[in-house]
Amino acid sequence: MDPLDTKDEDSFHADVPVWGIHREGKHYIERNLKFKDFSQAMRFVNGVATLAEDEGHHPEIGITWNKVTLILHTHAIGGLSRNDFIMAAKIDGIYVKFG
């Protein structure tokens, strides 16, 4: 499978517009989230971890006290795939429970 082209990236990105799309070097999508405290951030991250295991698609996760950064791309193809955008939408569904 090849990485998505820019046109397809834009099309899928329209479904998850709160995610930033980065195209310098390796293409990826990123979302920065803020929570009321560390405990809430960790509950969210644990939900994302469970989803990632179920889906077999694991985001890069950064945690600092009440902030979580998520990065999605498909390592095997060195860029973005449709699955990255699907995973982003599913993560957004988890975030709704915390927002």
C-alpha positions as CSV (number, residue, x, y, z in Angstrom):
1,M,0.0,0.0,0.0
2,D,1.2,3.5,-0.8
3,P,0.7,6.6,1.4
4,L,-2.2,8.7,0.5
5,D,-1.7,11.6,-1.9
6,T,-2.4,15.1,-0.8
7,K,-5.8,15.2,-2.4
8,D,-6.9,12.1,-0.5
9,E,-5.4,13.4,2.7
10,D,-7.4,16.5,2.4
11,S,-10.6,14.5,1.7
12,F,-10.2,12.3,4.8
13,H,-9.0,15.3,6.9
14,A,-12.3,17.0,6.4
15,D,-13.8,14.3,8.6
16,V,-11.5,15.1,11.5
17,P,-10.7,18.8,11.1
18,V,-9.6,19.2,14.8
19,W,-6.5,17.2,13.9
20,G,-3.6,19.2,12.5
21,I,-2.1,17.8,9.3
22,H,1.7,18.0,8.8
23,R,3.3,17.6,5.4
24,E,6.9,18.5,5.9
25,G,9.0,15.4,5.7
26,K,6.9,12.5,6.8
27,H,3.1,13.2,6.7
28,Y,1.2,12.8,9.9
29,I,-1.8,14.1,11.8
30,E,-1.6,15.4,15.3
31,R,-4.0,16.5,18.0
32,N,-3.3,18.3,21.3
33,L,-5.8,17.8,24.1
34,K,-6.1,19.4,27.5
35,F,-7.8,17.9,30.6
36,K,-8.6,19.1,34.1
37,D,-5.8,17.1,35.7
38,F,-3.3,14.3,35.3
39,S,-5.8,11.6,36.4
40,Q,-8.3,12.5,33.7
41,A,-5.6,12.7,31.1
42,M,-4.4,9.2,32.0
43,R,-8.0,7.8,31.9
44,F,-8.2,9.1,28.4
45,V,-4.8,7.7,27.4
46,N,-5.8,4.3,28.8
47,G,-9.0,4.4,26.6
48,V,-6.9,5.2,23.6
49,A,-4.5,2.4,24.5
50,T,-7.3,-0.1,24.7
51,L,-8.6,1.1,21.3
52,A,-5.2,1.0,19.8
53,E,-4.7,-2.7,20.9
54,D,-8.2,-3.6,19.6
55,E,-7.5,-1.9,16.2
56,G,-3.8,-2.9,15.9
57,H,-3.0,0.7,15.1
58,H,-0.9,2.6,17.7
59,P,-0.5,6.3,17.9
60,E,2.5,8.1,19.3
61,I,1.4,9.5,22.7
62,G,3.0,12.3,24.7
63,I,1.7,13.2,28.2
64,T,2.5,16.2,30.3
65,W,0.4,16.6,33.5
66,N,-3.0,17.6,32.0
67,K,-2.0,17.6,28.3
68,V,-1.9,14.8,25.8
69,T,-0.4,14.9,22.3
70,L,-1.4,12.2,19.8
71,I,0.3,11.6,16.4
72,L,-0.9,9.2,13.8
73,H,0.7,7.9,10.7
74,T,1.3,4.5,9.2
75,H,4.9,3.4,9.9
76,A,4.8,0.6,7.3
77,I,4.2,3.0,4.4
78,G,6.0,6.0,5.8
79,G,3.0,8.4,5.7
80,L,-0.7,8.6,6.0
81,S,-3.3,5.9,5.3
82,R,-7.1,5.9,5.5
83,N,-6.7,4.0,8.7
84,D,-5.0,6.9,10.4
85,F,-8.1,9.1,9.8
86,I,-10.4,6.3,10.9
87,M,-8.4,5.9,14.1
88,A,-8.5,9.7,14.7
89,A,-12.3,9.7,14.5
90,K,-12.5,6.8,17.0
91,I,-10.1,8.7,19.3
92,D,-12.3,11.8,19.0
93,G,-15.2,9.6,20.2
94,I,-13.3,8.7,23.3
95,Y,-12.4,12.3,23.9
96,V,-16.1,13.3,23.9
97,K,-16.5,11.3,27.1
98,F,-13.9,13.6,28.8
99,G,-14.5,17.0,27.1
